[in-house]
Amino acid sequence: MSPDLTRRLPDAQRWPREHLTARRHPLADVDPDAAARTIDTLPGTDPVAWAGHWTATAAECAERATALDDPPLEQVTVPFAGREGEGDSLTFHVARPRGRQRPPAVIAALGMSFGGYGAMKLAHTHHEHLAAAVNWGGGVHITFQPEWQEKSRNAASYLMDLMAARERILGGSTFEDCVASCPALSLLDQGVLDRTSAPLLLVNGTDDLQNSSEDSYLSLRYGDPKTVRMFPGGHMGTGPVRLTIAAWRTTRLTDGGR
């Protein structure tokens, strides 16, 4: 973490408390009691300890949630050749309709933040396999340009050090490494945006400081027609975002939705 962005624990706890109270991303739809307890008992600001503390709460909530699922979720684990510290497997949860061993596969991709970038890329590269895809707050082209990286490097909407997180994702160790690597992620420069795509919904906040909201508008100028819904607020937007996404996605996963 950059020395000038290192936060003391009380300061670091204030950020999630404010987001939990306002029901803002990433604490918009979590169990408020479990989240408050987790915030109050955070062991410090060390990234590994911090992540482990939240992961334990997530596992607890997931166990309670899956007990209520009908039909129950099945957990599927596949090998993953990750870098050091990234693990060696990926876990998916699958719901199989009762009485159907091999139901017709109707798949939608939903990605949040950087995951939204991945969902949007899949919508173009694997469009024949997807009924729909949602890019919720992910970058497309402008976000990955040096000018935006400089503009967003100290985004107050990110709890810790945004650039350190990006450097970790891209495999670098400095801000300069990140700036040098990011342009290659542009879906425009890769030629992806001009390809056929599955039905796409792009959602974000109009005042996003992390990923450029202008990427959503830029995307409309290329490839197949897309749906865009912008909400007030910063990264990921505020208001009935999840309900909007759920309604759009449900329409496209039901018969005739395409």
Residue frames relative to the residue before (quaternion, step in Angstrom):
aa qw qx qy qz dx dy dz
M 1.0000 0.0000 0.0000 0.0000 0.00 0.00 0.00
S 0.5297 -0.6318 0.4576 0.3329 3.54 -0.99 0.79
P 0.5657 -0.6404 0.3885 0.3448 3.62 -0.83 0.93
D 0.7010 0.4803 -0.2885 0.4413 3.60 0.93 -0.83
L 0.7058 0.4295 -0.2636 0.4978 3.58 1.27 -0.23
T 0.4207 0.7042 -0.4722 0.3226 3.58 1.25 0.07
R 0.1646 -0.8096 0.5596 0.0657 3.58 -0.76 1.03
R 0.4451 -0.6319 0.5559 0.3057 3.52 -1.17 0.61
L 0.6812 -0.5224 0.3218 0.3994 3.55 -1.18 0.55
P 0.6608 0.4943 -0.3491 0.4439 3.68 0.77 -0.80
D 0.6469 0.5029 -0.3205 0.4752 3.59 1.03 -0.73
A 0.6654 0.5033 -0.2996 0.4629 3.56 0.98 -0.87
Q 0.6491 0.5073 -0.3211 0.4670 3.60 1.08 -0.63
R 0.5933 0.5938 -0.3695 0.3986 3.58 1.08 -0.66
W 0.6307 0.5654 -0.3344 0.4132 3.59 0.94 -0.87
P 0.7258 0.3978 -0.2820 0.4852 3.67 0.65 -0.91
R 0.5919 0.5572 -0.3840 0.4378 3.62 1.06 -0.56
E 0.6590 0.5025 -0.3080 0.4672 3.58 0.95 -0.89
H 0.6709 0.4875 -0.3020 0.4701 3.59 0.95 -0.82
L 0.6383 0.5190 -0.3291 0.4636 3.58 1.04 -0.71
T 0.6574 0.5124 -0.3101 0.4573 3.58 0.92 -0.87
A 0.7343 0.4007 -0.2208 0.5015 3.57 0.98 -0.88
R 0.3348 -0.7565 0.4835 0.2862 3.58 1.34 -0.19
R 0.3390 0.7210 -0.5134 0.3190 3.52 0.86 1.11
H 0.6348 -0.5141 0.4153 0.4003 3.53 -1.27 0.51
P 0.6143 -0.1929 -0.7638 -0.0443 1.61 -1.94 1.59
L 0.6072 0.5696 -0.3447 0.4336 3.60 1.24 0.30
A 0.2985 0.7986 -0.4782 0.2108 3.56 1.16 0.58
D 0.8325 0.1973 -0.0531 0.5150 3.58 0.92 -0.85
V 0.4497 0.6835 -0.4623 0.3420 3.57 1.13 0.54
D 0.6293 -0.4933 0.4276 0.4217 3.55 -1.31 0.26
P 0.3807 -0.7684 0.4528 0.2440 3.64 -0.36 1.14
D 0.6465 0.5178 -0.3322 0.4511 3.61 1.02 -0.72
A 0.6659 0.4922 -0.3032 0.4716 3.59 0.94 -0.89
A 0.6588 0.5081 -0.3124 0.4584 3.58 0.98 -0.83
A 0.6531 0.5100 -0.3167 0.4616 3.59 0.94 -0.87
R 0.6455 0.5149 -0.3190 0.4652 3.58 0.98 -0.81
T 0.6505 0.5193 -0.3100 0.4594 3.57 1.00 -0.84
I 0.6489 0.5136 -0.3123 0.4665 3.58 0.96 -0.86
D 0.6817 0.5089 -0.2906 0.4380 3.58 0.88 -0.94
T 0.7705 0.3574 -0.1802 0.4961 3.60 1.06 -0.68
L 0.2799 0.7721 -0.5250 0.2233 3.60 1.20 0.37
P 0.4180 -0.7568 0.4484 0.2270 3.61 -0.79 1.00
G 0.7638 -0.2303 0.1839 0.5743 3.60 1.21 -0.33
T 0.5902 -0.5974 0.4139 0.3513 3.56 -1.27 -0.18
D 0.3534 0.7132 -0.5192 0.3112 3.58 1.22 0.25
P 0.5084 -0.6998 0.3976 0.3061 3.64 -0.62 1.06
V 0.6713 0.5012 -0.3106 0.4490 3.59 0.92 -0.86
A 0.6725 0.4795 -0.2953 0.4802 3.58 0.91 -0.90
W 0.6226 0.5471 -0.3274 0.4537 3.56 1.03 -0.85
A 0.6832 0.4859 -0.2841 0.4653 3.59 0.84 -1.00
G 0.6577 0.5208 -0.3135 0.4448 3.57 0.96 -0.84
H 0.6303 0.5435 -0.3229 0.4506 3.56 1.05 -0.77
W 0.6949 0.4490 -0.2721 0.4914 3.57 0.90 -0.92
T 0.6236 0.5493 -0.3442 0.4370 3.60 1.02 -0.73
A 0.6262 0.5344 -0.3366 0.4571 3.57 1.03 -0.74
T 0.6519 0.4950 -0.3129 0.4818 3.59 0.99 -0.79
A 0.6350 0.5339 -0.3257 0.4535 3.57 0.99 -0.83
A 0.6519 0.5134 -0.3134 0.4617 3.57 0.99 -0.84
E 0.6313 0.5334 -0.3223 0.4616 3.56 1.03 -0.79
C 0.6827 0.4761 -0.2824 0.4769 3.59 0.91 -0.94
A 0.6371 0.5322 -0.3280 0.4509 3.57 1.01 -0.79
E 0.6334 0.5314 -0.3308 0.4549 3.58 1.02 -0.78
R 0.6613 0.4953 -0.3037 0.4745 3.59 0.98 -0.82
A 0.6749 0.5127 -0.2961 0.4404 3.56 0.97 -0.90
T 0.6847 0.4927 -0.2984 0.4465 3.58 0.87 -0.92
A 0.5822 0.5798 -0.3768 0.4276 3.60 1.16 -0.47
L 0.6968 0.4621 -0.2569 0.4847 3.58 1.21 -0.48
D 0.5193 0.6709 -0.4094 0.3355 3.59 1.23 -0.31
D 0.0517 0.7738 -0.6287 0.0575 3.55 -1.02 0.86
P 0.4110 -0.3079 -0.8082 0.2884 1.54 -0.81 2.38
P 0.6134 -0.5800 0.3796 0.3785 3.59 -1.14 0.53
L 0.5011 -0.6384 0.4961 0.3088 3.54 -1.18 0.61
E 0.2556 -0.7295 0.6125 0.1650 3.52 -1.16 0.70
Q 0.3007 -0.7518 0.5604 0.1743 3.56 -0.96 0.85
V 0.0699 -0.7936 0.6044 -0.0058 3.55 -0.80 1.08
T 0.0969 -0.8021 0.5889 0.0214 3.58 -0.80 1.03
V 0.0630 -0.7938 0.6049 0.0066 3.57 -0.89 0.98
P 0.5926 -0.5840 0.4100 0.3737 3.62 -1.11 0.57
F 0.0367 -0.7792 0.6256 0.0046 3.55 -1.19 0.66
A 0.2599 -0.7757 0.5593 0.1339 3.55 -0.74 1.11
G 0.0394 0.8404 -0.5353 0.0744 3.56 0.33 1.26
R 0.5956 -0.5300 0.4491 0.4033 3.52 -1.35 0.14
E 0.7220 -0.4192 0.3060 0.4576 3.57 -1.29 0.19
G 0.8058 0.2498 -0.2142 0.4924 3.54 -0.85 1.02
E 0.6434 0.5438 -0.3230 0.4312 3.61 1.24 -0.20
G 0.5541 -0.6240 0.3937 0.3854 3.59 1.24 -0.07
D 0.3902 -0.7293 0.5219 0.2084 3.54 -1.33 0.16
S 0.7634 0.2770 -0.1921 0.5510 3.60 1.21 0.31
L 0.2481 -0.7244 0.6214 0.1660 3.53 -1.34 0.40
T 0.2134 -0.7906 0.5655 0.0980 3.55 -1.00 0.86
F 0.0924 -0.7792 0.6195 0.0219 3.54 -0.96 0.98
H 0.2357 -0.7398 0.6062 0.1721 3.56 -1.23 0.46
V 0.1038 -0.8124 0.5736 -0.0124 3.54 -0.78 1.11
A 0.1783 -0.7593 0.6173 0.1028 3.57 -0.99 0.89
R 0.1392 -0.8003 0.5817 0.0427 3.57 -0.67 1.12
P 0.4510 -0.6984 0.4735 0.2908 3.64 -0.59 1.05
R 0.5565 -0.6241 0.4309 0.3394 3.56 -1.00 0.82
G 0.8216 0.2491 -0.1994 0.4723 3.54 -1.06 0.87
R 0.6946 0.4172 -0.2721 0.5190 3.58 1.27 0.05
Q 0.2799 -0.7762 0.5432 0.1553 3.56 -0.51 1.15
R 0.7979 0.0474 -0.0049 0.6009 3.56 0.97 -0.88
P 0.0693 -0.8230 0.5635 0.0179 3.59 0.30 1.23
P 0.6232 -0.5181 0.4020 0.4261 3.60 -1.15 0.43
A 0.3877 -0.7352 0.5102 0.2209 3.56 -0.85 0.96
V 0.0368 0.7565 -0.6504 0.0572 3.56 -0.71 1.15
I 0.0347 -0.8548 0.5137 -0.0654 3.54 -0.27 1.29
A 0.0593 -0.7562 0.6508 0.0343 3.53 -1.10 0.85
A 0.2654 -0.7495 0.5856 0.1579 3.57 -1.05 0.76
L 0.0137 -0.7833 0.6212 -0.0187 3.57 -0.85 1.01
G 0.0204 0.8108 -0.5830 0.0471 3.57 -0.66 1.10
M 0.2292 -0.7754 0.5791 0.1043 3.55 -1.03 0.88
S 0.8295 0.0525 -0.0927 0.5483 3.57 -0.91 1.00
F 0.8248 -0.0255 0.0144 0.5647 3.64 -0.60 -0.98
G 0.5901 0.5676 -0.3590 0.4481 3.56 1.18 -0.54
G 0.5871 0.5780 -0.3607 0.4371 3.57 1.18 -0.57
Y 0.5885 0.5544 -0.3449 0.4767 3.55 1.13 -0.70
G 0.6806 0.4938 -0.2882 0.4581 3.57 0.89 -0.95
A 0.6461 0.5197 -0.3214 0.4574 3.58 0.99 -0.83
M 0.6613 0.5048 -0.3102 0.4600 3.56 1.00 -0.82
K 0.6395 0.5108 -0.3321 0.4688 3.58 1.00 -0.73
L 0.6387 0.5234 -0.3204 0.4641 3.59 0.99 -0.82
A 0.6126 0.5713 -0.3482 0.4208 3.59 1.03 -0.77
H 0.7120 0.4153 -0.2462 0.5099 3.57 1.16 -0.57
T 0.7413 0.4306 -0.2446 0.4530 3.59 0.82 -0.93
H 0.7846 0.1957 -0.1051 0.5789 3.60 1.21 -0.50
H 0.1277 0.8564 -0.4932 0.0836 3.55 1.10 0.72
E 0.6381 0.5527 -0.3379 0.4162 3.59 1.06 -0.68
H 0.6916 0.4669 -0.2754 0.4773 3.61 1.21 -0.35
L 0.7211 0.4483 -0.2297 0.4757 3.60 1.22 -0.30
A 0.3595 -0.7088 0.5664 0.2180 3.54 -1.08 0.82
A 0.7908 -0.0735 0.0785 0.6025 3.58 1.18 -0.53
A 0.0712 -0.7742 0.6258 0.0624 3.55 -1.32 0.33
V 0.1672 -0.7833 0.5948 0.0677 3.55 -1.13 0.75
N 0.1457 -0.7433 0.6486 0.0747 3.53 -0.89 1.02
W 0.0316 -0.8152 0.5771 -0.0366 3.57 -0.20 1.30
G 0.8721 -0.0629 -0.0023 0.4852 3.55 -0.22 1.29
G 0.5215 0.6633 -0.4095 0.3469 3.59 1.20 0.21
G 0.5353 -0.6211 0.4702 0.3265 3.55 -1.22 0.50
V 0.2314 -0.7635 0.5887 0.1302 3.54 -1.29 0.42
H 0.8043 -0.1214 0.1219 0.5688 3.59 0.71 -1.06
I 0.7045 0.4669 -0.2769 0.4572 3.59 0.64 -1.12
T 0.6120 0.5892 -0.3363 0.4065 3.57 1.01 -0.87
F 0.7467 0.4363 -0.2194 0.4516 3.58 1.01 -0.78
Q 0.5149 0.6392 -0.4228 0.3841 3.58 1.26 0.11
P 0.6425 -0.5567 0.3573 0.3868 3.63 -1.06 0.66
E 0.6287 0.5512 -0.3469 0.4250 3.59 0.99 -0.78
W 0.6939 0.4554 -0.2877 0.4780 3.57 0.93 -0.84
Q 0.6046 0.5564 -0.3617 0.4404 3.58 1.01 -0.70
E 0.6540 0.4912 -0.3050 0.4879 3.57 1.00 -0.80
K 0.6685 0.5205 -0.2951 0.4416 3.57 0.94 -0.90
S 0.7758 0.3814 -0.1785 0.4699 3.57 0.99 -0.86
R 0.4274 0.7619 -0.4363 0.2156 3.60 1.23 -0.22
N 0.7726 0.2593 -0.1657 0.5554 3.63 1.10 -0.53
A 0.1317 0.8304 -0.5291 0.1150 3.58 1.07 0.71
A 0.4042 -0.7471 0.4794 0.2205 3.57 -0.64 1.15
S 0.5963 0.5932 -0.3624 0.4015 3.59 1.19 -0.37
Y 0.6481 0.4697 -0.3229 0.5051 3.59 1.28 -0.15
L 0.5251 -0.6956 0.3896 0.2975 3.56 -0.73 1.09
M 0.8073 0.2089 -0.0979 0.5432 3.57 0.70 -1.05
D 0.7584 -0.3146 0.2745 0.5005 3.58 -0.90 -0.93
L 0.3474 -0.7751 0.4923 0.1901 3.57 -0.26 1.28
M 0.6933 0.4874 -0.3031 0.4357 3.57 0.82 -0.91
A 0.6031 0.5435 -0.3638 0.4566 3.59 1.07 -0.64
A 0.6390 0.5167 -0.3225 0.4698 3.57 1.04 -0.78
R 0.6663 0.4915 -0.3054 0.4703 3.57 0.92 -0.85
E 0.6274 0.5323 -0.3378 0.4571 3.57 1.00 -0.80
R 0.6375 0.5299 -0.3226 0.4569 3.57 1.01 -0.82
I 0.6548 0.5200 -0.3103 0.4523 3.57 0.96 -0.89
L 0.7649 0.3965 -0.1903 0.4706 3.55 0.90 -0.98
G 0.5401 -0.6696 0.3799 0.3400 3.56 1.26 -0.02
G 0.5609 0.5978 -0.3988 0.4111 3.59 1.22 0.28
S 0.3739 -0.7301 0.5242 0.2291 3.57 -1.30 -0.10
T 0.7538 0.2939 -0.1869 0.5572 3.60 1.26 -0.11
F 0.6563 -0.4857 0.3945 0.4216 3.54 -1.32 0.26
E 0.6358 0.5395 -0.3231 0.4476 3.56 0.99 -0.80
D 0.6072 0.5445 -0.3441 0.4652 3.59 1.08 -0.72
C 0.6606 0.5200 -0.2963 0.4533 3.53 0.97 -0.95
V 0.6602 0.5122 -0.3024 0.4586 3.56 0.88 -0.97
A 0.6737 0.5024 -0.2958 0.4542 3.58 0.99 -0.82
S 0.7186 0.4667 -0.2488 0.4515 3.58 1.05 -0.76
C 0.6088 0.6396 -0.3443 0.3188 3.56 1.01 -0.84
P 0.6399 0.5555 -0.3700 0.3808 3.68 0.75 -0.82
A 0.6066 0.5748 -0.3585 0.4162 3.59 1.08 -0.62
L 0.6196 0.5599 -0.3421 0.4308 3.61 1.22 -0.38
S 0.4617 0.7142 -0.4386 0.2904 3.61 1.19 -0.33
L 0.3577 -0.7402 0.5320 0.2031 3.57 -0.73 1.08
L 0.5860 0.5550 -0.3685 0.4612 3.57 1.22 -0.41
D 0.7109 0.4552 -0.2621 0.4678 3.57 0.78 -1.02
Q 0.6310 0.5205 -0.3302 0.4710 3.59 1.16 -0.51
G 0.4669 -0.6835 0.4396 0.3487 3.59 1.24 -0.31
V 0.4105 0.7402 -0.4515 0.2824 3.57 1.29 0.13
L 0.6644 0.5566 -0.3226 0.3804 3.60 0.87 -0.91
D 0.6720 0.4965 -0.3029 0.4585 3.60 1.11 -0.51
R 0.5699 0.6072 -0.3818 0.4010 3.59 1.24 -0.13
T 0.6339 -0.4975 0.4227 0.4146 3.55 -1.31 0.31
S 0.0730 -0.8153 0.5737 0.0303 3.59 -0.97 0.76
A 0.5487 -0.5360 0.5162 0.3810 3.51 -1.36 0.25
P 0.6678 -0.4600 0.3595 0.4617 3.63 -1.18 0.27
L 0.1099 -0.8299 0.5468 -0.0100 3.57 -0.73 1.11
L 0.1018 -0.7471 0.6540 0.0621 3.52 -1.13 0.84
L 0.1074 -0.7741 0.6216 0.0524 3.57 -0.86 0.99
V 0.0125 -0.8041 0.5907 -0.0652 3.55 -0.78 1.12
N 0.2288 0.7606 -0.5922 0.1358 3.57 -1.04 0.75
G 0.5404 -0.5748 0.4894 0.3716 3.53 -1.37 -0.04
T 0.5522 -0.6485 0.4123 0.3234 3.57 -0.98 0.80
D 0.7641 0.3481 -0.1846 0.5107 3.59 1.14 -0.58
D 0.1756 0.8150 -0.5293 0.1571 3.58 1.08 0.73
L 0.2218 -0.7901 0.5628 0.0993 3.57 -0.81 1.06
Q 0.6473 0.5239 -0.3160 0.4546 3.60 1.24 -0.31
N 0.7895 0.0719 -0.0081 0.6095 3.57 0.81 -1.05
S 0.5213 -0.6838 0.4121 0.3015 3.57 -0.80 0.98
S 0.3877 -0.7161 0.5324 0.2311 3.59 -0.77 1.03
E 0.5532 0.6140 -0.3918 0.4043 3.60 1.21 -0.38
D 0.5179 0.6405 -0.4142 0.3873 3.59 1.21 -0.33
S 0.6161 0.5511 -0.3537 0.4378 3.59 1.06 -0.70
Y 0.6870 0.4718 -0.2810 0.4759 3.57 0.93 -0.88
L 0.6067 0.5528 -0.3486 0.4526 3.57 1.04 -0.75
S 0.6475 0.5565 -0.3193 0.4112 3.58 0.95 -0.88
L 0.6084 0.5824 -0.3494 0.4105 3.58 1.13 -0.61
R 0.6567 0.5362 -0.3084 0.4314 3.58 1.17 -0.43
Y 0.7408 0.3664 -0.2025 0.5253 3.58 1.27 -0.04
G 0.8532 0.2234 -0.1389 0.4505 3.53 -1.26 0.54
D 0.7966 -0.2780 0.2297 0.4851 3.53 -1.22 -0.60
P 0.6209 -0.5224 0.4126 0.4140 3.62 -1.21 0.38
K 0.1310 -0.7912 0.5964 0.0340 3.56 -1.08 0.80
T 0.3840 -0.6803 0.5669 0.2615 3.54 -1.32 0.27
V 0.0538 -0.7901 0.6106 0.0067 3.58 -0.91 0.95
R 0.0113 0.7699 -0.6379 0.0158 3.55 -1.02 0.87
M 0.1088 -0.7996 0.5900 0.0259 3.55 -0.54 1.19
F 0.1928 -0.7846 0.5848 0.0727 3.55 -1.03 0.90
P 0.6027 -0.5254 0.4260 0.4233 3.60 -1.19 0.26
G 0.6907 0.5164 -0.3390 0.3759 3.55 -1.29 0.23
G 0.6567 -0.5368 0.3919 0.3563 3.48 -1.41 -0.07
H 0.8592 -0.0835 0.0675 0.5003 3.53 -1.16 -0.74
M 0.8338 0.1435 -0.1857 0.4997 3.57 -0.82 1.17
G 0.4484 -0.7176 0.4381 0.3033 3.60 1.23 -0.29
T 0.2518 -0.7373 0.6030 0.1715 3.55 -1.35 0.26
G 0.5964 0.5405 -0.4263 0.4127 3.55 -1.23 0.44
P 0.7691 -0.3768 0.2466 0.4535 3.62 -1.21 -0.37
V 0.0794 0.8463 -0.5225 0.0667 3.57 0.86 0.95
R 0.6970 0.4755 -0.2848 0.4549 3.58 0.75 -1.04
L 0.6474 0.5202 -0.3274 0.4507 3.58 0.95 -0.82
T 0.6365 0.5266 -0.3201 0.4638 3.57 1.03 -0.78
I 0.6639 0.4969 -0.2966 0.4737 3.56 0.93 -0.92
A 0.6593 0.5208 -0.3135 0.4426 3.57 0.90 -0.93
A 0.6646 0.5031 -0.3105 0.4570 3.60 0.93 -0.87
W 0.6602 0.5037 -0.3059 0.4656 3.59 0.93 -0.89
R 0.6867 0.4885 -0.2868 0.4555 3.56 0.88 -0.94
T 0.6317 0.5384 -0.3360 0.4452 3.60 0.98 -0.83
T 0.6259 0.5490 -0.3377 0.4391 3.57 0.97 -0.83
R 0.7441 0.4209 -0.2259 0.4671 3.55 0.92 -0.88
L 0.6509 0.4894 -0.3320 0.4760 3.57 1.23 -0.19
T 0.6240 0.5150 -0.3479 0.4738 3.58 1.23 -0.25
D 0.7002 -0.4742 0.3159 0.4302 3.56 -1.24 0.40
G 0.8223 0.2040 -0.1802 0.4998 3.54 -0.90 0.99
G 0.4221 0.7443 -0.4480 0.2593 3.59 1.24 -0.01
R 0.6443 0.5306 -0.3293 0.4415 3.55 1.09 -0.62
